[in-house]
Amino acid sequence: YFKGRIMAGTGTTIFTLPVGYRPVSANLKIPCSSVVNTFLSVTVAGTGLVTTASTNTDFYLDSIEFPTN
């Protein structure tokens, strides 16, 4: 599970997950909500990179969960 609020930024790497906490699938595109009640997506790559490319507003990671390897 992820939890937290990300401040505005477009096309940036949010963080990198360590081995053992990465998704089973190669790449996941997961919807989440912003502080202004719009939806956007976060990509969790099989390499562990967690990125967003769809917003310039603050958003929450609280709805993100997935199986790990």
N, C-alpha and C positions, 0 to 999 in steps of 0.2 A: 504494500500500500504506500502511496505517496501522500504527504500532507504538507501544506504550506501555501503561501501566496508569493507569486512572482511579480516583480515590478516590471513595467512596460519595457519591451524590447522585441525587435523583429528579426527573425532569421538567426538567432543566436543559440549557442549551446547553453543549456541551463545547468547541466552537470553531467558527469559520467558515472554510470553504475559500475561497481566492482564485479569481477567474475563471481558467479554464484547468485547474483541478483539481477541478471539480465533476462530478457524474455525468451521463452522457448521458441517463438516464431522469429523470423529474421527481422522484420520491421512491423511495428504496431503503430497505427494512427488512432489516437484516443481522443474523443471529444471531452472538453471540459468547459467550465463557464467563467466568464469574466466578471469583474466587479460592476459592470454596467449591464448585466443580464443579457449578454450576447454569448454565442457559443463559438469556440475555436478548437483547434486540435493541437495536440502535442504528439510528436513522433518519438517512440522509444525504439532505437535500433538494436539489432543483435550484437553490435559492438559495444553497447552500453551508453551511447550518446543519447541524451534526452534533449530534444530541440523543439522550438516552435518557429513557425514561419508565417503565421496568419494574423498577428495582432500587434498593435502598438498601445495596448492597454494592460492594466494589471489583471491577473487571472489566478485562479485557484487550482492546485493540483489534487485537491481532496478526493475527487471522484476516480482517480486513476488506480487501477489494480490489474494484475495479470499474473499468470503462472511463470515461475522462473525455472532455469535449468540447473 
